[in-house]
Amino acid sequence: MLKNNLNNLGMSLVETMVALLILMVAFIGLISSFPFSQTIVKTAENSTKAAYLAQDKLEQLLALNYDNIPVGTVEAKQRLSADSSNYLYYFQRQTTVSYLDGDWQTSVSDTGMKKISVTVYYTNSISKKESSYGISALASQR
């Protein structure tokens, strides 16, 4: 009886190999998730930057007096930097201002309300397609 218990104290070579195989599969799965998570983080970073760039332009225009906010295309879709080493190079922005009537529809004449629309375009890291972030606000004559 004592001899039988001594033989069961260690692990066999097969058990060790199975345990190592399980650990290796788990480790490879964990390592392969890092590049995907990096892509997701970069996409979120670009979305956040686009939101800040749109908000910045919107606030610049809202800081102006109502009469000083130009109507039409304020900023055509263009890169925010010509320098390819600048992070702004990968972002494009378009800004338009239009008159609104009492029904919130676009109007050709000044009704005392202007709609400011800012759209920032950037390349999505995952799909490599152009994505955009848009924001709008109203300015009224006081």
Secondary structure, DSSP 8 states (H G I E B T S, - for coil): -HHHHHHTSS--HHHHHHHHHHHHHHHHHHHHHHHHHHHHHHHHHHHHHHHHHHHHHHHHHHTS-GGGS--EEEEEEEES-S-TTSGGGGEEEEEEEEEE-TTS-EESS--SEEEEEEEEEEE-TTT-SEEEEEEEEEEE--
